[in-house]
Amino acid sequence: MSRRETKEMKPTSLDELAKPFLQLQTFADVKMPEEAEEPILHPAVRAAVFEWITEIRAVKELEAMGVKPRRSALFYGPPGTGKTTLAHHIAARLGVPLVSVNSEQLIDSSLGGSQRNVAKLFNVLDMVNGKCVMLLDEIDSIGSKRSADDQAGAREMNSVLTTLLRKVESFTGIMIGATNRNDALDPALWRRFGLQLSVDLPSDDERYAIMRRYIAPLAAPDEDLDLLVDLTRGASPALLRATMEGIKRTLVIGPRIGRDVSNAAAVFASVIASNQPHPDIPSPRLWTGAYGEEISAFTWPWVKESKGSRSA
């Protein structure tokens, strides 16, 4: 996505947001555009995101056709698939900060406290007047299906959902919801989002690109990465990143603590022992130990890519 195609919203400095967001510092973080990282996405997801950003920028043209751009999106998928990274990237492409709200922290044990927090959040966002993108992370914690239970706690959460629905309906800014539990969301909340996008586990091509990105500046041979693509089928981007960065740490720190790093299989075994998949996701083969001597055949150790060689 070119920068020329993503200049609808005026760039915003942290100073412009600091005063109103001091009120939200207990449950919101402000992430600036320059801190964003471009995610590695499935082509279908990338196309949907590009179309949505273009749509946001074509307000006048769409209004001339009697329609409005969609102002909200729901990202759902397994843990660690990059939903927050994608939301931050979208905000950066629009030239504004991402206000990342941990929805679970909006929950207050006092009677009516959660409703007040939700109302306070949207009131502050109205003050900012569209100069940010809001991310409601873990939105299922306040947007789960209504309960028929007559207990006080259930009634309270139903009231929170009602407040959230009303605020989302009237919100005029750009809003993204993210959840690992889309099946738990109330149908009425699901319908409030103009776009529902599955951010799933990466395919072979995406896993290759993710591992090549995060093993840099080391130059892992293509045949080694191809094997890892097979061994990591079902791994999330977060797990792949942690593994590649763990390899680099071990190669640097291992010799300092007397650990032998000359054997690739031993290095990988050490790293994956401390980077485990989420329990809700089946373990990829690399984490089951079912790879025999395959990793021992790597061209090892991986070394820094020399200047002038093909870049990743």
SULLIN-V817204 format. One record per residue. N is the residue number from 0. RES is the residue in one small letter. SS is DSSP state (helix for helix, strand for strand, loop for the rest). PSI is psi in whole degrees, 0 to 359 (NA if undefined). D_FIRST is the distance of its C-alpha to the first C-alpha in Angstrom with 2 decimals. Layout:
N & RES & SS & PSI & D_FIRST
N & RES & SS & PSI & D_FIRST
This chain:
0 & m & loop & 119 & 0.00
1 & s & loop & 154 & 3.77
2 & r & helix & 330 & 6.58
3 & r & helix & 330 & 8.43
4 & e & helix & 358 & 6.82
5 & t & loop & 48 & 7.45
6 & k & loop & 62 & 11.04
7 & e & loop & 314 & 13.41
8 & m & loop & 140 & 15.32
9 & k & loop & 138 & 17.38
10 & p & loop & 143 & 17.04
11 & t & loop & 134 & 19.86
12 & s & loop & 159 & 22.18
13 & l & helix & 328 & 24.06
14 & d & helix & 325 & 27.23
15 & e & helix & 332 & 26.28
16 & l & helix & 343 & 26.00
17 & a & helix & 312 & 28.80
18 & k & helix & 306 & 31.74
19 & p & helix & 325 & 30.79
20 & f & helix & 355 & 29.31
21 & l & helix & 332 & 32.48
22 & q & helix & 343 & 33.86
23 & l & helix & 9 & 31.44
24 & q & loop & 342 & 31.54
25 & t & loop & 338 & 33.55
26 & f & loop & 19 & 30.89
27 & a & strand & 143 & 27.52
28 & d & strand & 143 & 25.37
29 & v & strand & 122 & 22.90
30 & k & strand & 124 & 19.91
31 & m & loop & 156 & 18.24
32 & p & helix & 320 & 14.54
33 & e & helix & 347 & 15.47
34 & e & helix & 355 & 16.97
35 & a & loop & 153 & 13.96
36 & e & loop & 136 & 13.13
37 & e & loop & 123 & 10.15
38 & p & loop & 156 & 12.00
39 & i & loop & 114 & 12.91
40 & l & loop & 156 & 12.86
41 & h & loop & 142 & 14.78
42 & p & helix & 323 & 12.98
43 & a & helix & 321 & 14.43
44 & v & helix & 316 & 13.22
45 & r & helix & 317 & 9.58
46 & a & helix & 319 & 10.05
47 & a & helix & 320 & 11.97
48 & v & helix & 316 & 9.66
49 & f & helix & 317 & 6.85
50 & e & helix & 320 & 10.07
51 & w & helix & 317 & 11.50
52 & i & helix & 317 & 9.10
53 & t & helix & 321 & 9.44
54 & e & helix & 316 & 13.07
55 & i & helix & 327 & 13.61
56 & r & helix & 349 & 12.75
57 & a & loop & 42 & 15.06
58 & v & helix & 308 & 18.21
59 & k & helix & 316 & 20.59
60 & e & helix & 320 & 19.82
61 & l & helix & 319 & 20.24
62 & e & helix & 327 & 23.36
63 & a & helix & 339 & 24.80
64 & m & loop & 6 & 24.71
65 & g & loop & 19 & 26.45
66 & v & loop & 163 & 23.75
67 & k & loop & 151 & 21.75
68 & p & loop & 147 & 18.25
69 & r & loop & 133 & 18.58
70 & r & loop & 2 & 18.72
71 & s & strand & 150 & 19.39
72 & a & strand & 147 & 18.41
73 & l & strand & 122 & 20.57
74 & f & strand & 125 & 19.38
75 & y & strand & 152 & 22.33
76 & g & loop & 178 & 23.34
77 & p & loop & 162 & 25.53
78 & p & loop & 144 & 25.76
79 & g & loop & 13 & 23.50
80 & t & loop & 2 & 20.61
81 & g & loop & 25 & 18.02
82 & k & helix & 317 & 17.99
83 & t & helix & 319 & 18.30
84 & t & helix & 319 & 15.67
85 & l & helix & 317 & 13.16
86 & a & helix & 319 & 14.52
87 & h & helix & 320 & 14.26
88 & h & helix & 317 & 10.60
89 & i & helix & 315 & 10.07
90 & a & helix & 318 & 12.60
91 & a & helix & 320 & 11.11
92 & r & helix & 333 & 7.82
93 & l & loop & 356 & 10.62
94 & g & loop & 23 & 12.61
95 & v & loop & 161 & 15.55
96 & p & strand & 160 & 17.58
97 & l & strand & 126 & 18.00
98 & v & strand & 105 & 21.63
99 & s & strand & 116 & 22.50
100 & v & strand & 125 & 25.80
101 & n & strand & 103 & 27.97
102 & s & helix & 329 & 29.55
103 & e & helix & 329 & 32.56
104 & q & helix & 352 & 33.49
105 & l & helix & 344 & 33.85
106 & i & loop & 128 & 36.88
107 & d & loop & 136 & 40.14
108 & s & loop & 342 & 43.55
109 & s & loop & 151 & 45.31
110 & l & loop & 122 & 46.01
111 & g & loop & 357 & 43.23
112 & g & helix & 319 & 41.32
113 & s & helix & 319 & 38.20
114 & q & helix & 318 & 38.08
115 & r & helix & 321 & 38.45
116 & n & helix & 318 & 35.59
117 & v & helix & 315 & 33.24
118 & a & helix & 319 & 34.45
119 & k & helix & 318 & 34.14
120 & l & helix & 309 & 30.52
121 & f & helix & 330 & 29.53
122 & n & helix & 318 & 31.87
123 & v & helix & 321 & 30.15
124 & l & helix & 324 & 26.71
125 & d & helix & 325 & 28.27
126 & m & helix & 324 & 29.38
127 & v & helix & 335 & 25.89
128 & n & loop & 52 & 25.06
129 & g & loop & 13 & 21.43
130 & k & loop & 24 & 20.32
131 & c & strand & 169 & 18.95
132 & v & strand & 132 & 17.62
133 & m & strand & 133 & 20.57
134 & l & strand & 120 & 20.72
135 & l & strand & 93 & 24.07
136 & d & strand & 150 & 24.39
137 & e & loop & 45 & 27.30
138 & i & loop & 340 & 27.67
139 & d & helix & 338 & 30.34
140 & s & helix & 337 & 32.71
141 & i & helix & 357 & 33.10
142 & g & helix & 25 & 32.01
143 & s & strand & 164 & 34.17
144 & k & loop & 144 & 36.32
145 & r & loop & 144 & 39.30
146 & s & loop & 141 & 42.50
147 & a & loop & 357 & 45.87
148 & d & loop & 139 & 47.60
149 & d & loop & 9 & 49.77
150 & q & loop & 155 & 49.62
151 & a & helix & 318 & 48.56
152 & g & helix & 319 & 45.46
153 & a & helix & 318 & 44.18
154 & r & helix & 321 & 44.94
155 & e & helix & 314 & 43.08
156 & m & helix & 327 & 39.87
157 & n & helix & 321 & 40.22
158 & s & helix & 321 & 40.46
159 & v & helix & 316 & 37.35
160 & l & helix & 318 & 35.44
161 & t & helix & 316 & 36.88
162 & t & helix & 316 & 35.75
163 & l & helix & 316 & 32.23
164 & l & helix & 317 & 32.05
165 & r & helix & 318 & 33.32
166 & k & helix & 319 & 30.93
167 & v & helix & 319 & 27.82
168 & e & helix & 323 & 29.05
169 & s & helix & 354 & 29.41
170 & f & loop & 133 & 26.35
171 & t & loop & 355 & 24.12
172 & g & loop & 192 & 21.31
173 & i & strand & 124 & 18.32
174 & m & strand & 139 & 19.88
175 & i & strand & 132 & 19.09
176 & g & strand & 146 & 22.02
177 & a & strand & 139 & 22.22
178 & t & strand & 148 & 25.19
179 & n & loop & 354 & 26.73
180 & r & loop & 64 & 29.39
181 & n & helix & 335 & 28.00
182 & d & helix & 344 & 31.44
183 & a & helix & 347 & 33.03
184 & l & strand & 145 & 31.15
185 & d & loop & 136 & 33.24
186 & p & helix & 324 & 32.43
187 & a & helix & 325 & 32.37
188 & l & helix & 318 & 29.67
189 & w & helix & 317 & 27.60
190 & r & helix & 340 & 27.87
191 & r & helix & 340 & 26.73
192 & f & loop & 130 & 23.12
193 & g & loop & 337 & 21.19
194 & l & strand & 130 & 19.04
195 & q & strand & 117 & 20.54
196 & l & strand & 122 & 18.35
197 & s & strand & 118 & 20.07
198 & v & loop & 93 & 18.56
199 & d & loop & 181 & 21.05
200 & l & loop & 146 & 22.34
201 & p & loop & 146 & 20.34
202 & s & loop & 181 & 21.41
203 & d & helix & 313 & 22.88
204 & d & helix & 319 & 19.74
205 & e & helix & 322 & 17.95
206 & r & helix & 319 & 21.17
207 & y & helix & 311 & 21.45
208 & a & helix & 321 & 18.03
209 & i & helix & 314 & 18.83
210 & m & helix & 321 & 22.29
211 & r & helix & 321 & 21.34
212 & r & helix & 314 & 18.96
213 & y & helix & 352 & 21.72
214 & i & helix & 342 & 24.68
215 & a & loop & 142 & 23.45
216 & p & loop & 10 & 25.15
217 & l & strand & 148 & 27.61
218 & a & loop & 95 & 27.36
219 & a & loop & 128 & 28.19
220 & p & loop & 149 & 29.31
221 & d & helix & 320 & 27.45
222 & e & helix & 329 & 30.62
223 & d & helix & 316 & 30.87
224 & l & helix & 325 & 27.34
225 & d & helix & 320 & 28.04
226 & l & helix & 318 & 31.10
227 & l & helix & 328 & 29.31
228 & v & helix & 317 & 26.81
229 & d & helix & 319 & 29.96
230 & l & helix & 341 & 31.62
231 & t & loop & 14 & 28.76
232 & r & loop & 124 & 28.12
233 & g & loop & 358 & 27.72
234 & a & loop & 147 & 26.57
235 & s & loop & 160 & 23.92
236 & p & helix & 321 & 21.09
237 & a & helix & 319 & 23.17
238 & l & helix & 320 & 26.24
239 & l & helix & 317 & 24.67
240 & r & helix & 314 & 23.42
241 & a & helix & 323 & 26.88
242 & t & helix & 312 & 28.59
243 & m & helix & 318 & 26.83
244 & e & helix & 328 & 27.28
245 & g & helix & 322 & 30.84
246 & i & helix & 314 & 31.57
247 & k & helix & 318 & 30.65
248 & r & helix & 316 & 32.78
249 & t & helix & 321 & 35.67
250 & l & helix & 330 & 35.68
251 & v & helix & 313 & 35.94
252 & i & helix & 328 & 38.30
253 & g & helix & 305 & 40.35
254 & p & helix & 332 & 42.55
255 & r & helix & 337 & 43.22
256 & i & helix & 16 & 44.75
257 & g & loop & 18 & 46.58
258 & r & loop & 136 & 44.35
259 & d & loop & 121 & 44.23
260 & v & loop & 19 & 40.66
261 & s & loop & 347 & 41.80
262 & n & loop & 117 & 41.46
263 & a & helix & 317 & 37.96
264 & a & helix & 320 & 39.24
265 & a & helix & 321 & 40.93
266 & v & helix & 313 & 37.87
267 & f & helix & 319 & 35.70
268 & a & helix & 320 & 38.54
269 & s & helix & 318 & 38.70
270 & v & helix & 313 & 34.99
271 & i & helix & 341 & 34.65
272 & a & helix & 334 & 37.87
273 & s & loop & 7 & 36.14
274 & n & loop & 94 & 32.74
275 & q & loop & 148 & 33.53
276 & p & loop & 157 & 31.52
277 & h & loop & 139 & 31.67
278 & p & loop & 341 & 35.00
279 & d & loop & 353 & 33.48
280 & i & loop & 130 & 31.64
281 & p & loop & 139 & 33.78
282 & s & loop & 128 & 33.99
283 & p & loop & 163 & 32.26
284 & r & helix & 327 & 34.82
285 & l & helix & 329 & 34.16
286 & w & helix & 0 & 35.44
287 & t & loop & 351 & 38.50
288 & g & loop & 4 & 39.91
289 & a & loop & 54 & 40.15
290 & y & loop & 7 & 38.83
291 & g & loop & 228 & 42.18
292 & e & loop & 12 & 42.14
293 & e & loop & 314 & 38.77
294 & i & helix & 331 & 37.09
295 & s & helix & 343 & 40.19
296 & a & helix & 0 & 39.32
297 & f & loop & 153 & 36.15
298 & t & loop & 103 & 36.08
299 & w & loop & 147 & 36.87
300 & p & loop & 155 & 36.32
301 & w & loop & 138 & 32.68
302 & v & loop & 169 & 32.43
303 & k & strand & 142 & 29.91
304 & e & loop & 132 & 27.94
305 & s & loop & 153 & 29.74
306 & k & loop & 137 & 28.28
307 & g & loop & 352 & 27.14
308 & s & loop & 170 & 26.63
309 & r & loop & 129 & 23.58
310 & s & loop & 158 & 20.86
311 & a & loop & NA & 19.27
